[in-house]
């Protein structure tokens, strides 16, 4: 929201409800109710280097595919598809390059990527894997993660929407594997953030 006061433009940013849920649910359930620490989500120093290495490999291997698909095949453009009222639109419309990318990078690293990984991998996937096999837990948590991205791509043509959801599902599976084999969530967080930032810079998928 933008308002003027004494000739000065004041920008008010409203935190999306999904962000409140992503951070609030795990913290309330695991820390407040269960009395556990952040280690229950995989936020600890054990295997951190292995986790970050796997996360980096995932980002490096998947981004060229995403770039070719959306930029080359579909000719994706931010201006055409980013919806007014979203955080992505806010950064692109209110700040000039490169500040829009810098602010978005800070936002996605400290809020979006961390919140989504905390909720979908650290909380949902970990809870599912306590009751199911890794394969079923990964498929289920990835399906939930993918489904939550439906609302953000309603303006996409159907072929692009289906492709986006398929790639999102595969990316989620790879992150679930990273958490499973390292027991550390930091690599998932790092990979998610880097992938979003690269997409924001080179493609515009925010």
C-alpha positions, 0 to 999 in steps of 0.5 A: 500500500502506498500513501502520501504524507506531507509530500513524502511517499510512504510504503506499507508492506502487508505480510501475506497470510501464508507467511504467517502460517509457514512460520507460525504453525511449526513454531506453535506446534513444535516449540510452544506445544511440544517444547522442542528446538529448531533441530526438529526441523533440521536447523542444526549444524550437523551435516551442514556442509553436505546439505549445502553442497547437495542444495547447490548441486540441485540449483545448478542442475535445475536452473538451466532447465527452468531457464530454457523452458520458460525463457526460450520455449515459452518466452516468459516475461514478468511484466505480462504475468506478475499480478498486482498486489503480490510481493513480486509486483511490489518489488518490480514496480516500486524499485528500479533495477538493480534494487528490485532484485537486491530487495527481492533477494533479501526477502526470498532468502530471509522470508520466502525460502526459509518459511516454505522450507520450514513448513513444507520440508522441516514440518510437513515432510518430517512429520509424514516421514515419521509415519510413512516411508520416505517415498510416500512422505516425499510424494505427499509433501511435494504434492502439497507444496506444488498445490500451494503454487496454483494460485500464483500462476492463474494467469499462465497459459495452460501448457506453461501452468502444467510445466511449472507445476511439474517442475515445482513437484520435481524440485520439491522431491529433490529437496525432500531427498536432501533433507532425508539424506543429510538430516539438515534443512539448511541446504534445502533453504539455500537451494530454494533461495538461490533458485528463486533469486536466479529466476528473478534475475534471469527469468522473472518468475518470482 
